[in-house]
């Protein structure tokens, strides 16, 4: 679904500012209006996709770590039932130490993802606030994304109230013959994470490679 890189948006916006000086009836104005709206959608879709997939991935890893921790704790509570108690205890202690690290790291990752989306939200909100009193003078894409029946809403933050909804709408718009939702993604990722044959290190690296290509 990644149609273009978000880093290509900045030069476009500079051009839009130049076109903004021209009359609304000019060909340049209408051409760049449509182009900005399209590229803005790509930017928002990519941001929502990264946010959702990042959260689903690290939430799944955290859930698996919690399950392993519960199992290891249960083993330690019933250590008397094992023949080789010293070895079993050492393995359980090692597992608890490792999953504790995983839980801390995944928690940090989930916090970081929220900061990323907050940054996207602030960028759009600040630009909206700067031009909202002059809607006919400028043509930023985000000012049109929240357009209902030709009426421009005056609160761009509404775009970010339900990121998961935006994710599903974007995926289903660009992925043919496939119904995508956050729930279906969660089921898919958990199935991969819970598969004992999955090399989690290689799997996580594959996920990161995909995100970096955004």
PyMOL commands that set and color helices and strands:
alter all, ss='L'
color gray80, all
select helices_A, chain A and resi 6-19+27-77+79-81+85-134+142-145+156-160+163-174+182-194+200-212
alter helices_A, ss='H'
color red, helices_A
select strands_A, chain A and resi 147-148+151-152
alter strands_A, ss='S'
color yellow, strands_A
deselect
rebuild
show_as cartoon
